[in-house]
Amino acid sequence: ARFNIETYTPTQFGLMHIFMQTDFKGDPDNKASRATTNRTAANLRHAYVELGNFLFGQTYSTFLDRSVFGDKVDPTGPQGRTMIRQGQIRYTHHFNDEREFAIAIENPHADFVDADDENMVDGYPDLAMHYRNENDVWMYQFGAMVRRMGIKQLTPIPADDSVTAWGLNTSGYYWFPGNRNRLTWYLNFGDGIGRYLEAGRDQGASITADGKLDTQYGYGGFLTFKHLWTDTLSSNIDFGMGYYDLNPEESPDANKRLLSSHVNLIWVPHNQLEFGVEYVWGKREVHDGRKGYVKRLMVNSIFNF
């Protein structure tokens, strides 16, 4: 369940938009309670204010593009995307009704291998931006991210270092003639991209034997095809992948390659009601060569108050 609070208030500087949203997908503190009552904890998703061209607060990173995410039953994936919500100050310039440029300083988080609250140093905010061009038929967006990651520790290896990491992405969609079929894509690449690539958290850099941070490359992306059978019935099929180039001797358990695919049928008989059924396939390979697979059938129903 998700709960929203949203207001619009006229001011001398323009319309002020306030939005807050919470769900109950936070990790519960008590394992026994989870086993017997399915207890979950409240989790803040969004809390921001928009006024004029500025946004202040927590919401989706300026680096990502949610408009190309396909309709799915599975709340995760596809692999290769960016999915981050974090505090930020954002400025958006609208050239016209179709083109915009946005730039933001966002909450930093040094996510190298074995990072924790005791050894990571976040001295500067992350810098994220995108350029977007969109009309009724097609859209393309280019994103960029630059950040600093730092480490300071005495054990197990004395380390005191900081590095610059970056990421680039591009995304888009195209509606075929007739507006019944849509193709979307998303591509990510970067050196030290880490948490800005799905399932890449704590893989932005590794710690070398002499106590330095070594940024690690990562790349990924996905394709999604959507078909409208009727005005209320649709199907989506996607394929995504992510690759993380870490040192296998330093990170044997870390993700090396992730693959995912979703195929579904979604029925929306009313704008407040949705039903879905979906088949999910996935593969995970870690740096020491171990592999695992997942196959899952999922169903859901959604009612919007």
N, C-alpha and C positions, 0 to 999 in steps of 0.2 A: 504494500500500500504506500502511496505517496500523498502528502498533504502540502498544498500550496497556499501562500498568502501573496496577493498581488494588488498593488494600488497604482493609480495614475492621478497625479496632482498638478494642476496648472501653477506655474510660477513665473516670475518676471524674466527668468532665463530659459523658459520653455517648459515642456511637459516633463515632469519628474516621474520616472517609472521605478517602482520598488518591487522586487521579487524575492521570495524565500520559498525553499522547498526542502522537505525532509522525507526520508523513507526509513525502513526498518531493516536495512541490510548490513548494519554495523556488526562487528564481531562481538558476540556475547562474552561476558566475563566469566560466566560459570558454565563449565562443560557439562556438569550434571543436569543443570536446568535445560540446556539445549537438548539433551538426550530425552528428557521426559516431557517437555512442554513446547519444544520448537521455539524457544525464546530467541528473539533477536533484539538488538539494541538500536535506538534511534541514531540516524546518520544524517548530517547536514549536507545536502547536495549543492544548493545554490543560496546565496545571500548577497544581493548586490543592488546598487542604485545606478540608474542611468539618468543623466541630465545633459541635454544638448548632445555634443559629440563625445562626452566622457562617460566611462563606466568605472565604478568603484566597488570592489567586493569580490566574492568568490563565484566563479562560474567556469564554463569550459575555456580552456586555453585558447589564446588568439592563434596559436600555431595549428590547431586542428580544424577540420571541416566536417561537421556532423551531417550536412545536407546530403552526402553521398552514402551514408550508412543505410543499408537495405532494411526493410521491415523483417524482423525476426522474432522467434519465440525465445531463443537462447539470448540472455542478456549480455553475454560476452562474445568477443570476436566480431567479424573475422580477424584472423591474424594479419599483421602488417599495418594496422591503423594506429592512430594516436587517440588515447582516451584519458584526458587529465582534466580535473576541475581543481582550480586553485585560486588563491587570492591574487588580485591584480589591479592595476590602474591602466585603463585602456583609452586611447584616443582613436576615433574613426572618422576619416574624411570621405564624404560621398561626392565623387566627381559628378555623377548624375544618377538616374534611377537604376543604372545597370552596373556601374563600376564604383568600387570602394577600395580604400587602403586603410588598414588598421595596424597600430603599433602599441605595445604594452610592456610594462615592467611587471614581472610575475614572481610569485613566491619561489625561492630557490630551494633545492634539496640535492645535496651531493650524494649520488647513488652509485658509488664504486663498490666492488666486491668487498664484503665484510664491513660495509659502512654501518655505523650506529650513531646514536646521539652523543656518544662520548668522543668519537674521533673525526667526525665530519665537520668541515668548516664552510659555512655559507656566508661569504663576505659581501656578495653583490647579488642583486636580483637578476633573474633570467630576463633576457630581452627576446620578445616574440613579435612576429609581424606576419601579415598576409596581404596579398593583392587579389581581388576577386572581380570577375566579369561575368554577368549572368543575364539571360533573357528567358523567354518561355520555352525555347527549344534546347539550348545548351548552356553550360556553365564551365568555367575553368578557374582554378585558384592556385596560387603559388604561395607557399609559406616558408619562413626561415626562423631559426632559433639560435641564439648564442648564449652561453652560460659559463660560469667559472665553478670549478669543483676544487675543494681543498681538503687536506687531511693533516691531522696533528695527533700523534700517538707515541707512546713509549714502548708498548708491547703489542703483539709479539715481535714486531719489527719496528724499531724507531723510524718514524716517518714525519716529515714536515715539508709539504709540497702543495702546489696548486697548478691547475691546468685549465686551458680553455677548450670547451667542447661546442659542437655545432650540429645543426640538423637542417635538412631541406625536405620539402615535400611538394607534391602537386596532386591535384584531384580534379574531378570533373564529372559531368554527366551529359548524356545526349538522348533526347526523346526522338524515336523514329517516327516517320510520317504516320498519322493516324492516332498518335498519343496513346498507344496500347503497349508499347515496349520501350523500356529505358535501360541503357547501359551506363554504369557508373564505375569509376576507378579511383584508386588511391595509391600513391607511391611515396615511400619514406626512405631517407638515406642520411647517414651522418657519422661523424667521428666523435664518440662519446655521447651519442644520442640517447642511450640508456632508457630511462623511464618514459621518454617521449615516443617510444616504439612499444606497441602492445607486448606485454610479458617481458619487457627489458629492464624492469626495476632492479637496481643494484648490479647492473652490468654495463654501466657507462665507462668504467675504467677498472683496471686491476692494479694491485700494489706489487711493485717489483722487489727483487731481493735486496736492493740498496735503499728501499724506503721511498720510492718515487711513485707517482701516479702515471699510469700508461693508459691513455684513452683508447677505447676499443670501438671498431667500426660495427655498425649494424645497418641492416636494410630490410625492407619488406614492402608488402602492398597487397591489394586485393582487387578482384573484379566481381561485380554483381550485375545480374540480369534480372529485370522485373517484367512480368507479363500480367496484364489486366485481362482476366477471362471475361468478367462483367464489370459493371460499375462498383460492385460490392465484393467481388471475389478476385484474388490476385495470388500469384506465386513468385517467389524469389529464389534464385540459386546463386551461390557465391563460392569463390575459392580464394583463400588468403594464405600468405606465408610470411615468416619472419626468420631472419638469420642473424646470429650474434657471434662475432669473431673474437672470442676471448682466448686467453692462453690456457690450454687444457691442463697443464701442470698446476696452475694456480686456481683454476675453476672447474674441476672435473664434474661437479654436480650442476653447473649452470646450463641454461638453455643454449643449444647450438642452432637447432632448426625446429621450427614449429609450422605445421600445416593444418588447415581447417577448411571445412566445407559445410554449408547449410542448404537444405532444400525444404521448402515449406508450401503450405496452402493456408491463406489467411482470408477469413470472411468477416466483413464489417457490415452487418445488416442495418446498423444505426450508428450515427456519429458518436454515440456514447458507449457502444458495445462492440467488442471484437473477440473472435475465436480464432485459434491457430493450432496447427499441427506441423511438426518439423522433425526432420531427420538430420542428425549432426554426426560428422565424422572428423576425427582429429588424430594427429601424429606428433609425438614429441621425441626429440633426440637431444641428449646432453653431450658434453664435451668428452666424456670418457667412452663414448660409443654406445651406451645403453639407449634403447628405444622403447616407446610405449604407444599404444593406440587406444582410442575411445570411440565407441559407437553408441548413440543414444537417440531415443525417440521421445520427443517432448510435446506436451500440449499445454495450452493456456486459455484463459478467458479474462478479459479486461472490461471493467465498467468504469467510465469516467463520470463522476458526479457533476 
